[in-house]
Amino acid sequence: MTTIHHPHAPAIQHDKHTHLSLRHRPRRLRRSAAIRALVRETRLSADMFIYPLFVCSGEGQRREVGSMPGVFQLSVDEAVREAAAARAEGVRGVLLFGLPDEKDSIGSAAYDPEAPVQSAVRAIKREVADLLVVTDVCLCEYTSHGHCGILVEDEITNDTTVEQLVRAALSHAAAGADIVAPSDMMDGRIGRIRDVLDDAGRTDVAIMSYAAKYCSAFYGPFRDAAGSAPSFGDRRSHQMDPANSLEAIREVALDIDEGADIVMVKPAITYLDVIARIKEEFGLPTAAYHVSGEYAMLKAAARNGWIDEPRAMMETLTSIKRAGADIIITYYAREAARVL
């Protein structure tokens, strides 16, 4: 017999051959990798990832983004190679952002049929026909002032901006995009884009709405990659207040009513509760954007030797899936696909 002493508890006599009588031992289902896999509740797969690509003009261009290790500004030919490599690894979709040669106050390059995004859509569809091509619809990459819409006395005009977004979405559809993804957060843009696409006979093109897009500090590295930082002010007039979640429900409901096929929450990690609420409330296909700052933090910590990057990557992506996301937009798409 052995006696266990504790300064504040009576001595307990234990026979080393005696076991606690427990009917339920949760550790039984954690004993081995095989058992853990058998009972795993949340499963990732490469075909739920969408891989963002930044497309510029020229040929043979592959410029790494300083704040986003492993992410590049790519010319169309390089974007095709990257898309094909992602597809070979099991990733089924890409999301294209454009870097125009010239910008103006109204973002007219956003609907230029020869601009990088439209050119990349056509090229990718020629070379990787079964890859899903999603296009970002916004003006911030195309305006000389870096804001998401047309300005009048330093204020974004909603309805005039929406008409520019409609032109961009229509040009992406004409190039062959499968899904257009308005990320601007202007009021009423989903319904207007849906009407114009339908009138043009493009009822087949889906809309993935950035429905609950928060005004987040985690977008900084993206603005380096896309050259889209505003030259003054911020985006609080149209992106959501991080303190609000009921507002996200209202925003999503409006976009669904206007014809959105997929709704998105952005960012992902700091808004897991919003993802869960939206999925439970509406049941619509729900996307979450694991944004540039969230990616860059993991990369920086890994480069300093502070975390195990593959484990942290998979834990992060699993948390987004566990919250309710059906689709994860992530710069880790290829790396995660290789792990899976």
N, C-alpha and C positions, 0 to 999 in steps of 0.2 A: 504494500500500500504506500501511496505517496500523499503527503500533506501539503496543501497550497496555503500559504499564509498571506494575508493582506492586512495592513495596519488598521483598517477600519472595518474589517469584516471577520466573521467567525471562521475558524479553520474548517476546510471542507476535505473530507476523506475521499480519494479517488482510487479505484482499482485500475491499473493500467490496461486491463483487458475489458473494462466496461465502457460502453459508448452511450452517448446521449440518445434517447429514444425520440427521434424526429421523423415524422412521416414526410415532410417536405424539406428537401435539401436542394436549393437552387444551384449550388455548386456542381451537382451531378451533371448539369447540362453545360458546364464550362470546362470540363476536364480535358478536352482535346480539341484540336482545330477542326476535326471532322464533326464533332457534336456541335461546336459553336456555329459552324456553317449551316448545319442542318436546321437549327432553330433561329437563325438570324431573321430579324423582323424587317429590316430595311436593306434593300439591295440596290447597288448602283450598277448601271450598264453603260457602255460607251455610246450606245445609240440614243441616250437621253441628253447628251452633251451637244451644245452648239459652240463653235469655235470662232471667236472674233478675229477678223483680219483687217488691217489698215492698208488701204490701197492708194498708191501714188502713181504718177505718170512715169514715162521712161521705160527702159529695159534693164534687166539685170540689177535692179535696185533692191538692196536688202539691208536696211539701216536699223540697227538695234536701238530701241528706246531706252535711254539711260536709266529711267526710273522703273522700268519693267523688264528685268533680265529675261531673255528668251522670247521677247515680243519684238516684232520688226515692222517697219514701214516697208511695204512690198510693192514693186511694180507689178503690172498685170501678169506678166509671165511668171514671176516669182509667186504671186498669189495663187496661180493655177497649180504650181508645184506643191505649195503648202497645202492647198485644199486636197489635192490628190493623195498626199502623204497622210493627211488626217483620215481620209476615207479608207485608205488601206489599213489603218489601225482601228477601224470600227466606228469612227465619228461620222455621223450621218448628216451634219449640217454646219454651215458657216454663216456668220453674220458680218456683212461688209460695211466698213466705214470709209469715206472718201477723203483724200487730201488733194484739193484742186490746185492747179497751177496759179490761178488768179482768184481773188475774192472781191466782192463788191458789197454795197450796203444792203442789197436785197437778196443776196445769196443765189444769184441766177445760175451759177455753175451747178447747183444741186439738181437741176433738171436738164442739163446739157447731155444729149444722148451719147456724146463721145467722152464724157468725163470718166475718171477712173472707175467708179462703182459700176456704171452702166457697161463699160468695156469689160470689166472683170466678170460681171454676170454672164455676158455672152460667151466669154472665153471659158469660164468654168463649166458652163452648161455644154459646151462643145466637147470638152475633154473629160469631164466627170459627170456624165449625164444624170446619174441617179443620186447625186449629192443635192441635198436641200439647200437652196440659196435664199437667205434672208437678208434684207437690206434695211439699214438704219435710215429713217426719214426724219431729218432735222436740218436746221439751217446753220447751227453754230459752227460747223466746220467750213462753211462757205461764205459767211458774212465777214466783212472787213473789221467789224467791231466785236465779233466773237459771241454775240448774243444769239438766242435761239429763234429770233423773229425780226420783223421789220420794225425799226424804231421811228417814232415821231416824238421829238423833244425828249429823247432819252427814255421813252416808255415804249414797251413792246405793244404793238397793236395786234390784238388777237385775230380778228376776222381777216385782215389783209394777210397776216402770216399764214393762216390756214389755207388760203388760196395758193400760196407758194408751196406749201407742203403737198397739196393735191397734185400740183404739177410734177414735183419730185417723185411722188408715189407712182403716178401714171407712167413716168419715164422709166422707172425701175421695172414695172410690170411689162412694159413694151420690150424691155431688154431680155425678159425671161425670168424675173424673180418669182419664186414660189410664194414668198411671204414678204409683206412690207411691214416695217416695225416703226411706227411713229413714236419718237422719244422726246418730243418737245414740250408736252404737257399743256398745249393750248386747248381751250374749251371748244368742244364740238368738232374736233378734227377727225375723229373716227367716223362719225356719220357722214361727213362731207366726202372723205376719201372713199368710203364704201359706195356712196351714191355715184361718184364719178367713175370708179372702176366698173361698177355694174352697167352704167350707161355706155361705157366703152366696150362692153362685151367681155369684161374680165371678171366674171363672177367666180372664176376658179382661183383667183389670187386671194390668199388669206391675209388677215390683219392680226398681227401680234402687237397689242397695245402695251406701251410702257404706261400702265394704268395707275400704278402707285409708285411714282418716282420721287424720291425724297431729295431735298436740298442737302447734300451730304458732303462732308469733308473728305470722303474716300474716293472722290473722282479726280483728284489732282494728277496722278500719273497718266490717266486717260487723256487729259488735256495736253500733256506733253506729246503723247503719241499722235493725237488728232489735230494739234495746233488750234484748239478751240477755246482757249481761256478767254473770258470776256476782257475787253480793254478797260472797262470801268464797271463799278457796281458788282452785283451778284445776281443769282437766279431765284431769289426768294419770292419774287412776284408770281412765279408759275410752278416751281417745284415745291413739293410738300414740306411742311414743318415736321422735323423729326419727332416732335412730341406727340403727333396725332396718329391714331389708328382708326377711329370711327370715320374720319375723313377719307381714309383709304377705302373703306367699304363703300362710301358714297361715290367716290371716283370710279371704282371698278364697276359698280352698278350702272353708272352712266355710260361707260364705254361698252359694256355688254349690250345695253339697250340700243346703242348706236351701231352695233354690228361687229364688235370685236370677236374674233374666233379664239384667241389665246390672250390671257391677261398676264402681266408681268409685275413683279415687285423688284425694286432696285433701290439700294443695295440689298444683299441677301443676309449676311451674317448678323448685322445689327437690327434686322427686321424679320427674324424668324417667326416672331409672334404674329406679324402681319401676314406672312405667307400662310401660316396655319389657319388664321381667321378667314382669309379669302378663300382658301381651298374648301374649308368646311361650309362657308356661307353659300358659295356659288357652284362648286363642283365642276367648274369649267377647267379645261387644260390650263395649268398655271405654271408660268416660267419664273425663274429667279435669276438675277444677274449677279454673279460673284465678281464684284467690280475690281477695277485696277488697284485701288488702294488696299483692298483685302488681299489680293494676289501679291502686291509688292511687299506687304508686311511679312508674309510667310517667306518670300524670297530673301528679304534682308535678314530675318532671324536665322534662316538656314545658312546663309553665307557667313554669318558670324559664329556658326556652330552651336547656336542656342537651342535649336529644335531638330528633330528628325523630319526632314521635309516630306518624304513620301508618306509617312504616317500622319503628319499634320495635314497634308493635302487631302488624304482620303477621309480623315475624321471631319474636316471642314465640309467637304462635298457631301458626306453622309448626313451631316446635320441639316443641310439644306433639303436633301431628299426626305429626311425624317420629318421635317416641318410640314411637308406636303407638296413640294415642288415636283412637277412631272418633267420639267425641262430645266436644265441648268446651263446658263451661258457662262463660260469660264475660259480664261486664258490657259488653264491647266488641262484643257480637254485632251490634248495629245498625250501628255504625261500620265494623266489618270487612265486613259484608255490602255496605255502600255502596261500599267500596274494590273488592271483588270484582266 
